[in-house]
Amino acid sequence: MWTVIGVLFVLAVIGNILNKNKAPPASPQKRPPAPSYDVLKHNVTSRRTSSQTRLLFADLPLTIPSIVAPPVVVPPTIDGESLSIRDASALLNRVDGFRDFLLTRYAITGLTHLSPAYTSDLHYAFMHEVGHLHFYAIQQFDWKHLVDFRSVARKSVPALYHFTHISNLKSILEHGILTRQILESSGKSFRYNDGLRLDGVRNSISLSVGHVNNKMLYKYTQGLRDHEWAILKIKPELISGPTSPSFDHANLLQHNIFCRNNAASSEMTAVSIAERQTCRAFQSLFVDVNGENSGERPYDVQAEILHQASIPVHFISDIIFYATENIPSWLTHPKANIVVDPARFSFR
């Protein structure tokens, strides 16, 4: 009997040892408690507030400023690439007509800085005198350091004007306004205004300042009976130079002769061309016979500028006609704005 009890005891001990070596059964995973109403309300409110915040700040600038590319026409600024007083003085003293150009430009624009006019006579003069610098260095120099502009009266020139027969328009829109000298040497057919050219400057184009020369226009249109004429409105930058870097200008220095009345008059022909190319001559356009300032318009309706070069098409801003029926049928895609304004042809 005791033997049986011993055997059962041994078997019980062995069973306990085996049960300890087995992995305990996995306990069931507890679910997280369901969110309360207050928690749900907080989450919804947070999302709504975030959405409202995005709407409120949608129009505000970013903390990182956006990069704006500079205009293509503006050349880059490089440290050290600017005119020294010495270089600027050399230009001013050695280049004929440069000082008077600066003074006249200031009178018209109020600017004491220059903008590079690539391919112009000033460009070539600059490269000859200051060849160690790029031409755009000229725009960084303020010429009031060397030129006294204080005595120059400001004279706004809204536009320049030139009138021509309509038969010349097709050639003008193709080649620009050519000087009489160029037209005659080219053999091209054209209709000229003045057959005599008593002003003696056949290599120039006559321009009126601020308004057309109504007196001469009245003469050539036979008392306004002939409406086959057009008035060309010219940008004043032709004589004042560009206000931003440009390839449009070729002639800036000593290419304008300022005449306070008709260029063919004995008063004007008695004055040398060199004297009439100065800023002082430009200022005289606006002074009457008694020396009184006539304001923004020349005191004489026949005051004119003789531009000693051809005028490219891009300087023509408007083509003015007396009536719609005077506009040529071929003028469908003009290079300038078409204006119908009979008042411009009236004699006043």
CORDATA-V456801 format. One record per residue. RES is the residue in three letters. SS is DSSP state (A for helix, B for strand, O for the rest). OMEGA is omega as a letter, one per 40 degrees, with the letter a starting at -180 (* if undefined). D_FIRST is the distance of its C-alpha to the first C-alpha in Angstrom with 1 decimal. Layout:
res=RES ss=SS omega=OMEGA d_first=D_FIRST
res=RES ss=SS omega=OMEGA d_first=D_FIRST
//
This chain:
res=MET ss=O omega=i d_first=0.0
res=TRP ss=A omega=i d_first=3.8
res=THR ss=A omega=i d_first=5.2
res=VAL ss=A omega=a d_first=5.3
res=ILE ss=A omega=i d_first=6.5
res=GLY ss=A omega=a d_first=8.8
res=VAL ss=A omega=i d_first=10.1
res=LEU ss=A omega=a d_first=11.0
res=PHE ss=A omega=i d_first=12.7
res=VAL ss=A omega=i d_first=14.6
res=LEU ss=A omega=i d_first=15.8
res=ALA ss=A omega=i d_first=17.0
res=VAL ss=A omega=a d_first=19.0
res=ILE ss=A omega=i d_first=20.6
res=GLY ss=A omega=i d_first=21.6
res=ASN ss=A omega=i d_first=23.4
res=ILE ss=A omega=a d_first=25.2
res=LEU ss=A omega=i d_first=26.5
res=ASN ss=A omega=i d_first=27.7
res=LYS ss=A omega=a d_first=29.7
res=ASN ss=A omega=i d_first=31.6
res=LYS ss=O omega=i d_first=32.9
res=ALA ss=O omega=i d_first=36.5
res=PRO ss=O omega=a d_first=36.6
res=PRO ss=O omega=a d_first=38.3
res=ALA ss=O omega=i d_first=42.1
res=SER ss=O omega=i d_first=43.2
res=PRO ss=O omega=a d_first=46.0
res=GLN ss=O omega=i d_first=49.6
res=LYS ss=O omega=i d_first=51.5
res=ARG ss=O omega=i d_first=55.1
res=PRO ss=O omega=a d_first=57.9
res=PRO ss=O omega=i d_first=59.3
res=ALA ss=O omega=a d_first=62.4
res=PRO ss=O omega=i d_first=65.6
res=SER ss=O omega=i d_first=67.3
res=TYR ss=A omega=a d_first=70.9
res=ASP ss=A omega=i d_first=72.3
res=VAL ss=A omega=i d_first=70.9
res=LEU ss=A omega=a d_first=72.3
res=LYS ss=A omega=i d_first=75.6
res=HIS ss=A omega=a d_first=75.7
res=ASN ss=A omega=i d_first=75.1
res=VAL ss=A omega=i d_first=77.8
res=THR ss=A omega=i d_first=80.3
res=SER ss=A omega=i d_first=79.6
res=ARG ss=A omega=i d_first=80.3
res=ARG ss=A omega=i d_first=83.5
res=THR ss=A omega=i d_first=84.7
res=SER ss=A omega=i d_first=84.2
res=SER ss=A omega=i d_first=86.2
res=GLN ss=A omega=i d_first=88.9
res=THR ss=A omega=i d_first=89.1
res=ARG ss=A omega=i d_first=89.6
res=LEU ss=A omega=a d_first=92.4
res=LEU ss=A omega=a d_first=94.1
res=PHE ss=O omega=a d_first=94.2
res=ALA ss=O omega=a d_first=94.9
res=ASP ss=O omega=a d_first=98.6
res=LEU ss=O omega=i d_first=98.2
res=PRO ss=O omega=i d_first=98.8
res=LEU ss=O omega=i d_first=96.0
res=THR ss=O omega=i d_first=95.2
res=ILE ss=O omega=a d_first=96.2
res=PRO ss=O omega=i d_first=99.9
res=SER ss=O omega=a d_first=100.8
res=ILE ss=O omega=i d_first=102.9
res=VAL ss=O omega=a d_first=106.4
res=ALA ss=O omega=i d_first=108.3
res=PRO ss=O omega=i d_first=111.9
res=PRO ss=O omega=a d_first=114.7
res=VAL ss=O omega=a d_first=115.6
res=VAL ss=O omega=a d_first=119.2
res=VAL ss=O omega=a d_first=118.3
res=PRO ss=O omega=a d_first=118.0
res=PRO ss=O omega=i d_first=115.2
res=THR ss=O omega=a d_first=116.0
res=ILE ss=O omega=a d_first=115.5
res=ASP ss=O omega=i d_first=115.6
res=GLY ss=O omega=a d_first=119.0
res=GLU ss=O omega=i d_first=120.6
res=SER ss=O omega=a d_first=123.4
res=LEU ss=O omega=i d_first=127.1
res=SER ss=O omega=i d_first=128.2
res=ILE ss=A omega=a d_first=131.3
res=ARG ss=A omega=a d_first=133.1
res=ASP ss=A omega=a d_first=132.2
res=ALA ss=A omega=i d_first=133.1
res=SER ss=A omega=i d_first=136.4
res=ALA ss=A omega=i d_first=137.2
res=LEU ss=A omega=a d_first=136.6
res=LEU ss=A omega=a d_first=138.7
res=ASN ss=A omega=a d_first=141.6
res=ARG ss=A omega=a d_first=141.7
res=VAL ss=O omega=a d_first=141.0
res=ASP ss=O omega=i d_first=144.0
res=GLY ss=O omega=a d_first=143.5
res=PHE ss=A omega=a d_first=140.0
res=ARG ss=A omega=a d_first=140.9
res=ASP ss=A omega=i d_first=142.8
res=PHE ss=A omega=i d_first=140.0
res=LEU ss=A omega=a d_first=137.6
res=LEU ss=A omega=i d_first=140.0
res=THR ss=A omega=i d_first=140.7
res=ARG ss=A omega=i d_first=137.0
res=TYR ss=A omega=i d_first=136.4
res=ALA ss=A omega=a d_first=139.2
res=ILE ss=A omega=a d_first=137.7
res=THR ss=A omega=a d_first=133.9
res=GLY ss=O omega=a d_first=133.6
res=LEU ss=O omega=i d_first=131.4
res=THR ss=O omega=i d_first=131.7
res=HIS ss=O omega=i d_first=129.0
res=LEU ss=O omega=i d_first=129.5
res=SER ss=O omega=a d_first=127.2
res=PRO ss=O omega=i d_first=127.3
res=ALA ss=B omega=a d_first=129.7
res=TYR ss=O omega=a d_first=128.7
res=THR ss=O omega=i d_first=131.5
res=SER ss=O omega=i d_first=134.1
res=ASP ss=A omega=i d_first=137.1
res=LEU ss=A omega=i d_first=135.3
res=HIS ss=A omega=a d_first=132.2
res=TYR ss=A omega=i d_first=134.3
res=ALA ss=A omega=i d_first=136.2
res=PHE ss=A omega=a d_first=132.9
res=MET ss=A omega=i d_first=131.5
res=HIS ss=A omega=a d_first=134.8
res=GLU ss=A omega=a d_first=134.8
res=VAL ss=O omega=a d_first=131.1
res=GLY ss=O omega=a d_first=129.5
res=HIS ss=O omega=i d_first=126.6
res=LEU ss=O omega=i d_first=125.0
res=HIS ss=O omega=a d_first=123.8
res=PHE ss=A omega=a d_first=126.2
res=TYR ss=A omega=i d_first=123.7
res=ALA ss=A omega=a d_first=124.0
res=ILE ss=A omega=a d_first=127.3
res=GLN ss=A omega=a d_first=125.5
res=GLN ss=A omega=a d_first=123.8
res=PHE ss=O omega=i d_first=127.1
res=ASP ss=O omega=a d_first=128.8
res=TRP ss=A omega=i d_first=132.5
res=LYS ss=A omega=i d_first=133.5
res=HIS ss=A omega=a d_first=132.9
res=LEU ss=O omega=a d_first=136.1
res=VAL ss=O omega=i d_first=138.0
res=ASP ss=O omega=a d_first=139.5
res=PHE ss=O omega=a d_first=138.7
res=ARG ss=O omega=a d_first=139.8
res=SER ss=O omega=a d_first=143.4
res=VAL ss=O omega=i d_first=142.4
res=ALA ss=O omega=i d_first=142.7
res=ARG ss=O omega=i d_first=139.9
res=LYS ss=O omega=a d_first=141.2
res=SER ss=O omega=i d_first=138.6
res=VAL ss=O omega=a d_first=139.5
res=PRO ss=O omega=a d_first=137.5
res=ALA ss=O omega=i d_first=138.9
res=LEU ss=B omega=a d_first=141.8
res=TYR ss=B omega=i d_first=143.8
res=HIS ss=B omega=i d_first=145.8
res=PHE ss=B omega=a d_first=147.5
res=THR ss=B omega=i d_first=148.3
res=HIS ss=B omega=a d_first=149.6
res=ILE ss=A omega=a d_first=146.9
res=SER ss=A omega=i d_first=148.0
res=ASN ss=A omega=a d_first=146.6
res=LEU ss=A omega=a d_first=143.1
res=LYS ss=A omega=i d_first=141.6
res=SER ss=A omega=a d_first=142.5
res=ILE ss=A omega=a d_first=141.4
res=LEU ss=A omega=i d_first=137.9
res=GLU ss=A omega=a d_first=137.6
res=HIS ss=A omega=a d_first=139.2
res=GLY ss=O omega=i d_first=139.5
res=ILE ss=B omega=a d_first=142.8
res=LEU ss=O omega=i d_first=144.9
res=THR ss=O omega=i d_first=147.9
res=ARG ss=A omega=a d_first=151.4
res=GLN ss=A omega=i d_first=151.7
res=ILE ss=A omega=a d_first=148.6
res=LEU ss=A omega=a d_first=149.6
res=GLU ss=A omega=a d_first=153.1
res=SER ss=A omega=a d_first=151.9
res=SER ss=A omega=a d_first=149.2
res=GLY ss=O omega=i d_first=151.7
res=LYS ss=O omega=i d_first=149.5
res=SER ss=O omega=i d_first=151.4
res=PHE ss=O omega=i d_first=151.0
res=ARG ss=O omega=a d_first=153.0
res=TYR ss=O omega=i d_first=153.8
res=ASN ss=O omega=a d_first=154.8
res=ASP ss=O omega=a d_first=157.4
res=GLY ss=O omega=a d_first=159.6
res=LEU ss=O omega=a d_first=161.4
res=ARG ss=O omega=a d_first=158.7
res=LEU ss=O omega=i d_first=161.1
res=ASP ss=O omega=i d_first=158.3
res=GLY ss=O omega=a d_first=158.4
res=VAL ss=O omega=a d_first=154.6
res=ARG ss=O omega=i d_first=154.0
res=ASN ss=O omega=a d_first=150.6
res=SER ss=O omega=i d_first=149.2
res=ILE ss=B omega=a d_first=147.9
res=SER ss=B omega=a d_first=149.3
res=LEU ss=B omega=i d_first=146.7
res=SER ss=B omega=a d_first=147.3
res=VAL ss=B omega=i d_first=145.2
res=GLY ss=O omega=i d_first=143.3
res=HIS ss=O omega=a d_first=145.5
res=VAL ss=O omega=i d_first=147.6
res=ASN ss=O omega=a d_first=151.2
res=ASN ss=A omega=a d_first=152.5
res=LYS ss=A omega=i d_first=156.2
res=MET ss=A omega=i d_first=155.9
res=LEU ss=A omega=i d_first=153.6
res=TYR ss=A omega=i d_first=156.2
res=LYS ss=A omega=a d_first=158.8
res=TYR ss=A omega=i d_first=156.9
res=THR ss=O omega=i d_first=155.8
res=GLN ss=O omega=i d_first=159.4
res=GLY ss=O omega=i d_first=158.9
res=LEU ss=O omega=i d_first=155.5
res=ARG ss=O omega=i d_first=157.0
res=ASP ss=O omega=a d_first=155.0
res=HIS ss=O omega=a d_first=151.3
res=GLU ss=O omega=a d_first=150.3
res=TRP ss=B omega=i d_first=149.0
res=ALA ss=B omega=i d_first=145.6
res=ILE ss=B omega=i d_first=144.6
res=LEU ss=B omega=i d_first=141.8
res=LYS ss=B omega=a d_first=139.7
res=ILE ss=B omega=i d_first=138.6
res=LYS ss=O omega=a d_first=135.7
res=PRO ss=O omega=i d_first=137.0
res=GLU ss=A omega=i d_first=134.5
res=LEU ss=A omega=a d_first=137.1
res=ILE ss=A omega=a d_first=139.1
res=SER ss=A omega=a d_first=136.5
res=GLY ss=O omega=a d_first=133.8
res=PRO ss=O omega=i d_first=130.2
res=THR ss=O omega=i d_first=127.8
res=SER ss=O omega=a d_first=124.8
res=PRO ss=O omega=a d_first=124.5
res=SER ss=B omega=i d_first=126.6
res=PHE ss=O omega=a d_first=128.0
res=ASP ss=O omega=a d_first=130.7
res=HIS ss=O omega=i d_first=133.4
res=ALA ss=O omega=a d_first=135.8
res=ASN ss=O omega=i d_first=138.7
res=LEU ss=O omega=a d_first=138.4
res=LEU ss=O omega=i d_first=141.0
res=GLN ss=O omega=i d_first=144.8
res=HIS ss=O omega=i d_first=144.5
res=ASN ss=B omega=i d_first=145.7
res=ILE ss=B omega=a d_first=149.3
res=PHE ss=B omega=a d_first=149.6
res=CYS ss=B omega=a d_first=152.9
res=ARG ss=O omega=i d_first=153.7
res=ASN ss=O omega=a d_first=155.9
res=ASN ss=O omega=a d_first=156.9
res=ALA ss=O omega=a d_first=156.3
res=ALA ss=O omega=a d_first=159.7
res=SER ss=O omega=a d_first=161.6
res=SER ss=A omega=i d_first=164.1
res=GLU ss=A omega=a d_first=162.1
res=MET ss=A omega=a d_first=159.0
res=THR ss=A omega=i d_first=160.6
res=ALA ss=O omega=i d_first=162.4
res=VAL ss=O omega=a d_first=159.0
res=SER ss=O omega=i d_first=157.3
res=ILE ss=O omega=a d_first=154.1
res=ALA ss=O omega=i d_first=152.4
res=GLU ss=A omega=a d_first=153.3
res=ARG ss=A omega=i d_first=152.0
res=GLN ss=A omega=a d_first=148.6
res=THR ss=O omega=i d_first=147.7
res=CYS ss=A omega=i d_first=145.6
res=ARG ss=A omega=i d_first=148.8
res=ALA ss=A omega=i d_first=150.3
res=PHE ss=A omega=i d_first=147.2
res=GLN ss=A omega=a d_first=147.6
res=SER ss=A omega=i d_first=151.3
res=LEU ss=O omega=a d_first=150.3
res=PHE ss=O omega=a d_first=149.4
res=VAL ss=B omega=a d_first=152.5
res=ASP ss=O omega=a d_first=155.7
res=VAL ss=O omega=i d_first=159.2
res=ASN ss=O omega=i d_first=159.4
res=GLY ss=O omega=i d_first=156.2
res=GLU ss=O omega=i d_first=154.2
res=ASN ss=B omega=a d_first=150.6
res=SER ss=O omega=i d_first=150.3
res=GLY ss=O omega=a d_first=146.5
res=GLU ss=O omega=a d_first=144.0
res=ARG ss=O omega=i d_first=146.5
res=PRO ss=O omega=a d_first=149.4
res=TYR ss=O omega=a d_first=152.6
res=ASP ss=O omega=i d_first=154.4
res=VAL ss=O omega=a d_first=153.1
res=GLN ss=O omega=i d_first=154.3
res=ALA ss=O omega=a d_first=152.4
res=GLU ss=B omega=i d_first=150.3
res=ILE ss=B omega=i d_first=148.1
res=LEU ss=B omega=a d_first=149.1
res=HIS ss=B omega=a d_first=145.8
res=GLN ss=O omega=i d_first=146.6
res=ALA ss=O omega=i d_first=144.0
res=SER ss=O omega=a d_first=142.6
res=ILE ss=B omega=i d_first=140.0
res=PRO ss=O omega=a d_first=136.8
res=VAL ss=A omega=a d_first=135.7
res=HIS ss=A omega=i d_first=132.6
res=PHE ss=A omega=i d_first=134.9
res=ILE ss=B omega=a d_first=136.3
res=SER ss=B omega=a d_first=134.3
res=ASP ss=B omega=i d_first=136.5
res=ILE ss=B omega=a d_first=139.2
res=ILE ss=B omega=i d_first=141.3
res=PHE ss=B omega=i d_first=143.5
res=TYR ss=O omega=a d_first=146.2
res=ALA ss=O omega=a d_first=144.8
res=THR ss=A omega=a d_first=142.1
res=GLU ss=A omega=i d_first=144.5
res=ASN ss=A omega=i d_first=145.5
res=ILE ss=O omega=a d_first=142.0
res=PRO ss=O omega=a d_first=142.3
res=SER ss=O omega=a d_first=140.3
res=TRP ss=O omega=a d_first=138.7
res=LEU ss=O omega=a d_first=137.3
res=THR ss=O omega=i d_first=133.9
res=HIS ss=O omega=a d_first=131.6
res=PRO ss=O omega=i d_first=133.5
res=LYS ss=O omega=i d_first=132.3
res=ALA ss=O omega=a d_first=133.4
res=ASN ss=B omega=i d_first=133.2
res=ILE ss=B omega=a d_first=135.9
res=VAL ss=B omega=i d_first=137.8
res=VAL ss=B omega=a d_first=140.6
res=ASP ss=O omega=a d_first=142.6
res=PRO ss=A omega=i d_first=146.4
res=ALA ss=A omega=i d_first=146.8
res=ARG ss=A omega=a d_first=146.2
res=PHE ss=A omega=a d_first=149.4
res=SER ss=O omega=i d_first=151.6
res=PHE ss=O omega=a d_first=154.3
res=ARG ss=O omega=* d_first=153.9
//
